[in-house]
Amino acid sequence: MPMVSTTDRAVIAICGMMLLAFWLYSQFALLWIIHINCLIAAILFGYAIWKERETSRILERSVLFGVVASLTYIPLDWGLSHGIQFIIYLRSDLAVMPAAPLCVVFAWMIAITVIIYLYCRLNSMAAHAFVSAGIAGIAAFAGVIVIDQFASAQFLWHWNSTPLGGRYRVDFPQIGSTPVFVPVSLLLTFVLSPYYFYKRQHTIVAGIRCGVFMGTMLFCGFVVFLALYRDV
């Protein structure tokens, strides 16, 4: 198996396109740019799976994992946005979506797919599972910070400093526009990647575990920061 396969190149290209799409959104505030990026990413995923069977098996599982984890996370995200009102989505592209715009949900699927592919691919190259998970966690940490700067610039979403109906004002420590605990929560979520696949769990079960844990970590992070940094 080559060190850098066709599938690897496709995933790297998807990462670059994702960053470009959100950068273009930050300049022009057009949601269709993100939708087109998601469509191209889906085509590239399909092409890589068809073209190269060895690493594409990893990609197949990663795509399923990303879709399941994102769908599992949707109701938890609804709680963060409508119940707690910590994250507020200011742009909508589909009226029936309860919280996050559809393009954001697709972006979650792509991002989680890429991160878990990185973890699984490193494992296939004989890396230690927790080393692979640590690298995947760092990628998630850095990725969410970069994407958030672009998305927040044109108010695709907003981190609310007066959550719970304005009952509190919270001075969240931030990296740029991103509350610190958000990338930290995602770092911890993907550092635990070996747990999601523990005892060779089916990919669907692993994805559900990831989605639940991601939402739980974000909620716990919010609670801790609310307690530490709210203005009394």
C-alpha positions as CSV (number, residue, x, y, z in Angstrom):
1,M,0.0,0.0,0.0
2,P,1.5,3.4,-1.0
3,M,2.3,5.9,1.8
4,V,0.1,8.5,0.1
5,S,-2.8,6.8,-1.7
6,T,-5.4,8.1,-4.2
7,T,-7.9,8.1,-1.3
8,D,-5.5,10.1,0.9
9,R,-5.1,12.7,-1.9
10,A,-8.9,12.9,-2.3
11,V,-9.3,13.5,1.5
12,I,-6.5,16.2,1.5
13,A,-8.2,17.9,-1.5
14,I,-11.5,17.9,0.4
15,C,-9.8,19.5,3.4
16,G,-8.4,22.2,1.2
17,M,-11.8,22.8,-0.5
18,M,-13.6,23.0,2.9
19,L,-11.2,25.8,4.0
20,L,-11.6,27.6,0.7
21,A,-15.4,27.3,0.8
22,F,-15.6,28.8,4.3
23,W,-13.1,31.5,3.4
24,L,-15.2,32.4,0.4
25,Y,-18.3,32.5,2.6
26,S,-16.4,34.9,4.9
27,Q,-15.9,37.2,2.0
28,F,-19.3,37.0,0.2
29,A,-21.8,35.5,2.8
30,L,-23.3,33.1,0.2
31,L,-24.5,29.8,1.6
32,W,-24.5,28.1,-1.8
33,I,-20.7,28.2,-1.8
34,I,-20.8,25.8,1.2
35,H,-23.4,23.6,-0.5
36,I,-21.4,23.3,-3.7
37,N,-18.3,22.4,-1.6
38,C,-20.3,19.6,0.1
39,L,-21.5,18.3,-3.2
40,I,-18.0,18.2,-4.6
41,A,-16.7,16.5,-1.5
42,A,-19.4,13.8,-1.8
43,I,-18.3,13.3,-5.4
44,L,-14.6,13.0,-4.4
45,F,-15.5,10.6,-1.6
46,G,-17.4,8.4,-4.1
47,Y,-14.6,8.6,-6.6
48,A,-12.0,7.6,-4.1
49,I,-14.1,4.7,-2.8
50,W,-14.6,3.4,-6.4
51,K,-11.0,4.0,-7.6
52,E,-9.0,2.4,-4.8
53,R,-10.3,-0.5,-2.8
54,E,-7.6,-0.8,-0.1
55,T,-7.7,2.6,1.6
56,S,-11.3,3.2,0.3
57,R,-12.5,0.6,2.8
58,I,-11.3,2.9,5.5
59,L,-13.0,5.8,3.8
60,E,-16.3,3.9,3.5
61,R,-16.3,3.3,7.2
62,S,-15.3,6.9,7.9
63,V,-18.1,8.3,5.7
64,L,-20.7,6.1,7.5
65,F,-19.2,7.1,10.9
66,G,-19.3,10.8,10.0
67,V,-22.9,10.7,8.8
68,V,-24.1,8.7,11.9
69,A,-22.2,10.9,14.4
70,S,-23.6,14.1,12.8
71,L,-27.2,12.8,12.8
72,T,-26.8,11.8,16.4
73,Y,-25.4,15.2,17.3
74,I,-28.3,17.1,15.7
75,P,-30.7,16.9,18.7
76,L,-27.8,17.7,21.1
77,D,-27.0,20.7,19.0
78,W,-30.7,21.7,19.1
79,G,-30.4,21.7,22.9
80,L,-27.3,23.9,22.8
81,S,-29.0,26.4,20.4
82,H,-32.6,26.4,21.5
83,G,-32.5,25.2,25.1
84,I,-29.3,26.8,26.4
85,Q,-29.0,29.4,23.6
86,F,-25.2,29.1,23.7
87,I,-24.9,28.9,19.9
88,I,-27.2,30.9,17.7
89,Y,-27.6,30.2,14.0
90,L,-28.3,33.4,12.1
91,R,-28.6,32.1,8.6
92,S,-31.1,29.5,7.4
93,D,-31.1,27.5,4.2
94,L,-34.0,25.1,4.9
95,A,-37.1,26.1,6.9
96,V,-37.7,22.6,8.4
97,M,-34.2,22.4,10.0
98,P,-34.7,22.8,13.7
99,A,-31.4,24.6,14.5
100,A,-28.3,24.3,12.3
101,P,-28.5,25.1,8.6
102,L,-28.4,22.1,6.3
103,C,-25.0,23.2,4.9
104,V,-23.6,23.2,8.4
105,V,-24.9,19.7,9.0
106,F,-23.2,18.6,5.8
107,A,-20.0,20.3,6.8
108,W,-20.1,18.4,10.2
109,M,-20.4,15.1,8.2
110,I,-17.4,16.0,6.0
111,A,-15.3,17.2,8.9
112,I,-16.0,14.2,11.1
113,T,-15.4,11.9,8.2
114,V,-12.0,13.5,7.5
115,I,-10.9,13.4,11.1
116,I,-11.9,9.8,11.7
117,Y,-10.3,8.8,8.4
118,L,-7.1,10.4,9.6
119,Y,-7.3,8.3,12.8
120,C,-8.1,5.0,11.0
121,R,-5.5,5.6,8.3
122,L,-2.7,6.3,10.8
123,N,-3.7,3.1,12.6
124,S,-3.5,1.1,9.3
125,M,0.1,2.3,9.0
126,A,0.9,0.6,12.3
127,A,0.8,3.7,14.5
128,H,-0.3,3.3,18.1
129,A,-4.1,3.9,18.5
130,F,-3.7,6.6,21.0
131,V,-1.0,8.4,19.0
132,S,-3.4,8.3,16.0
133,A,-6.2,9.6,18.2
134,G,-4.0,12.4,19.6
135,I,-3.2,13.6,16.1
136,A,-6.8,13.4,15.1
137,G,-7.8,15.4,18.2
138,I,-5.2,18.1,17.4
139,A,-6.6,18.3,13.8
140,A,-10.1,18.7,15.2
141,F,-8.9,21.4,17.7
142,A,-7.1,23.4,14.9
143,G,-9.8,22.8,12.3
144,V,-12.7,24.2,14.3
145,I,-10.8,27.3,15.3
146,V,-10.0,28.1,11.6
147,I,-13.5,27.3,10.3
148,D,-15.1,29.3,13.1
149,Q,-13.2,32.5,12.2
150,F,-14.6,32.3,8.7
151,A,-18.1,31.3,9.7
152,S,-18.4,33.9,12.5
153,A,-17.1,36.7,10.2
154,Q,-20.4,36.6,8.3
155,F,-22.6,35.5,11.2
156,L,-23.4,31.9,10.0
157,W,-23.4,31.3,13.7
158,H,-22.8,33.3,16.9
159,W,-21.5,32.2,20.3
160,N,-23.9,33.8,22.7
161,S,-22.4,35.5,25.8
162,T,-25.8,36.0,27.3
163,P,-27.2,32.4,27.3
164,L,-30.3,31.0,29.0
165,G,-32.6,33.8,27.9
166,G,-30.1,36.5,28.9
167,R,-30.1,35.5,32.6
168,Y,-26.3,35.4,32.6
169,R,-23.5,37.2,30.9
170,V,-20.5,35.0,30.4
171,D,-17.0,36.3,29.5
172,F,-15.9,33.2,27.7
173,P,-12.1,33.0,27.2
174,Q,-11.6,32.9,23.4
175,I,-9.2,32.0,20.7
176,G,-10.2,34.6,18.1
177,S,-14.0,34.3,17.9
178,T,-14.0,30.7,19.4
179,P,-14.7,30.0,23.1
180,V,-11.8,28.0,24.3
181,F,-13.8,25.0,25.5
182,V,-15.3,24.4,22.0
183,P,-12.0,23.2,20.4
184,V,-10.9,21.6,23.7
185,S,-14.2,19.6,23.7
186,L,-13.6,18.4,20.2
187,L,-10.0,17.6,21.0
188,L,-11.2,15.3,23.8
189,T,-13.9,13.9,21.6
190,F,-11.5,12.6,19.0
191,V,-8.7,11.6,21.5
192,L,-11.2,9.0,22.6
193,S,-11.6,7.6,19.1
194,P,-10.2,4.2,20.2
195,Y,-13.1,3.9,22.6
196,Y,-15.7,4.3,19.9
197,F,-14.3,1.3,18.1
198,Y,-13.7,-0.7,21.3
199,K,-14.0,-4.5,20.7
200,R,-14.5,-3.9,17.0
201,Q,-17.8,-2.2,17.4
202,H,-19.9,-1.7,14.3
203,T,-19.3,1.6,12.6
204,I,-22.8,2.8,13.3
205,V,-22.5,2.1,17.0
206,A,-19.1,3.9,17.0
207,G,-20.6,6.9,15.2
208,I,-23.5,7.1,17.7
209,R,-21.0,7.0,20.6
210,C,-19.0,9.9,19.0
211,G,-22.1,12.0,18.4
212,V,-23.3,11.6,22.0
213,F,-19.9,12.2,23.5
214,M,-19.3,15.3,21.3
215,G,-22.6,16.9,22.5
216,T,-22.0,15.8,26.1
217,M,-18.5,17.3,26.1
218,L,-19.7,20.6,24.7
219,F,-22.5,20.8,27.3
220,C,-20.1,20.0,30.1
221,G,-17.6,22.6,28.9
222,F,-20.4,25.2,28.7
223,V,-21.5,24.4,32.3
224,V,-17.9,24.6,33.6
225,F,-17.2,27.9,31.9
226,L,-20.6,29.3,32.9
227,A,-19.7,28.6,36.5
228,L,-16.2,30.0,36.3
229,Y,-16.7,33.1,34.0
230,R,-20.2,34.4,34.4
231,D,-20.7,37.9,35.7
232,V,-22.7,37.8,38.9
